[in-house]
Amino acid sequence: MIKYLIVLLSFIPALLIGQANKSDSSGSNIIYQQEKINIYKMNIGGGIASKGFGSLSSLMYNDENSCYILRYSNTTEFNIFGPVPEETLWDIGLLYGWNSRYFDYGIGLSYVNLTKRGVFLRHFNGFLSFDEYQKITLEKLGVPIQIELSGPWCSFFGVAIIAFANLNTVESFAGLVVAIEIGKLK
């Protein structure tokens, strides 16, 4: 899944780069200017990810053509009566990217934390029986990637579909969430 996401992400910059000069039917050059809008927003969402469930929250600032993102993302197993501890990956990162009116793309640097199961310790019997394993925690730096397609419903509220990933040496992960947006969106 990660390989396919990387291939997809490699084509995104080409989609974001528009031509500054375009010609109309008469052959004269017309210069299109994008309206300069500064956007501040917070995204909170949930969906699917590498381990099962994924969540993302971020603070974003967009200026003319750039976006700056502070992001927390998480993927975890969904075990109600499963083994303990749950395997979880999360990151906190700073991303820099490019934006258009409804589309944002960012890449950056993040702190990654992985919690996974080690050796089997014991089994608990009873109504809520489960297995307990050794808890192993690994920490590394990673490369977070985020692609957002947003649709503001009004000047302060909207909905976004966000694809996120983190490439690192511990265990790379990816996910897709539906998020609400709150802030100055138009």
Residue pairs with C-beta under 8 A, 6 or more apart in sequence:
1 50
1 174
2 165
2 167
2 172
2 173
2 174
5 145
5 163
5 165
5 174
6 165
6 167
9 145
9 147
9 165
12 105
12 147
13 98
13 105
16 98
16 100
16 103
16 105
18 32
20 31
20 32
21 29
21 30
21 31
22 29
22 30
22 32
23 29
23 30
24 30
34 64
34 65
34 100
34 101
36 64
37 62
37 101
37 186
38 61
38 62
38 63
38 184
39 60
39 61
39 62
39 99
39 183
39 184
39 185
39 186
40 60
40 61
40 62
40 183
40 184
41 59
41 60
41 62
41 158
41 181
41 182
41 183
41 184
41 185
42 57
42 58
42 59
42 60
42 181
42 182
42 183
43 56
43 57
43 58
43 60
43 148
43 160
43 162
43 179
43 180
43 181
44 56
44 57
44 179
44 180
44 182
45 55
45 56
45 57
45 160
45 162
45 177
45 178
45 179
45 180
46 53
46 54
46 55
46 56
46 177
46 178
46 179
47 53
47 54
47 55
47 175
47 176
47 177
47 178
48 54
48 175
48 176
48 177
49 74
49 75
49 173
49 174
49 175
49 176
49 177
50 75
50 89
50 172
50 173
50 174
50 175
51 75
51 76
51 77
51 87
51 88
51 89
51 173
52 75
52 76
52 77
52 78
53 75
53 76
53 77
53 78
54 73
54 74
54 75
54 164
54 175
54 176
54 177
55 73
55 74
55 177
56 71
56 72
56 73
56 74
56 162
56 164
56 175
56 177
56 179
57 71
57 72
58 69
58 70
58 71
58 72
58 146
59 69
59 70
59 71
60 67
60 68
60 69
60 70
60 104
61 67
61 68
62 68
62 99
62 104
65 98
65 99
66 96
66 97
66 98
66 99
67 95
67 96
67 97
67 98
67 99
67 104
67 105
67 106
68 94
68 95
68 96
69 93
69 94
69 95
69 96
69 97
69 104
69 106
69 108
69 146
70 92
70 93
70 94
70 95
71 91
71 92
71 93
71 94
71 95
71 110
71 144
71 146
71 164
72 90
72 91
72 92
73 90
73 91
73 93
73 144
73 164
73 166
73 175
74 88
74 89
74 90
74 91
75 88
75 89
75 90
75 173
75 175
76 86
76 87
76 88
76 89
77 86
77 87
77 88
79 86
81 128
81 129
81 130
82 130
83 117
83 130
83 131
83 132
83 133
84 130
84 131
84 132
84 133
85 115
85 116
85 117
85 133
85 135
86 115
87 114
87 115
87 116
87 117
88 113
88 114
88 115
89 112
89 113
89 114
89 115
89 166
89 170
89 171
89 173
90 112
90 113
91 110
91 111
91 112
91 113
91 142
91 144
91 166
92 110
92 111
93 108
93 109
93 110
93 111
93 142
93 144
93 166
94 108
94 109
94 110
95 106
95 107
95 108
95 144
95 145
95 146
96 106
96 107
96 108
97 104
97 105
97 106
97 107
97 146
98 104
98 105
98 106
99 105
102 149
102 150
102 151
103 147
103 148
103 149
103 150
104 146
104 147
104 148
104 150
105 146
105 147
105 148
106 144
106 145
106 146
107 143
107 144
107 145
107 146
108 143
108 144
109 141
109 142
109 143
109 144
110 141
110 142
110 143
110 144
110 166
111 139
111 141
111 142
112 139
112 140
112 141
112 142
112 166
112 168
112 170
113 137
113 138
113 139
114 137
114 138
114 139
114 140
114 170
114 171
115 135
115 136
115 137
116 136
116 138
117 133
117 134
117 135
117 136
118 133
118 134
118 135
118 136
119 133
119 134
120 131
120 132
120 133
121 132
121 133
121 134
122 131
122 132
123 129
123 130
123 131
123 132
124 130
124 131
124 132
138 170
139 170
140 168
140 169
140 170
141 168
142 166
142 167
142 168
142 170
142 172
143 166
143 167
143 168
144 164
144 165
144 166
145 164
145 165
145 166
145 167
146 162
146 163
146 164
146 165
147 162
147 163
147 164
148 160
148 161
148 162
148 163
149 160
149 161
149 162
150 158
150 159
150 160
150 161
150 181
150 185
151 158
151 159
151 160
152 158
152 181
152 185
152 186
153 159
154 185
154 186
155 184
155 185
155 186
156 182
156 183
156 184
156 185
157 180
157 181
157 182
157 185
158 180
158 181
158 185
159 178
159 179
159 180
159 181
160 178
160 179
160 180
160 181
161 176
161 177
161 178
161 179
162 176
162 177
162 178
162 179
163 174
163 175
163 176
164 174
164 175
164 176
164 177
165 172
165 173
165 174
165 175
166 172
166 173
166 174
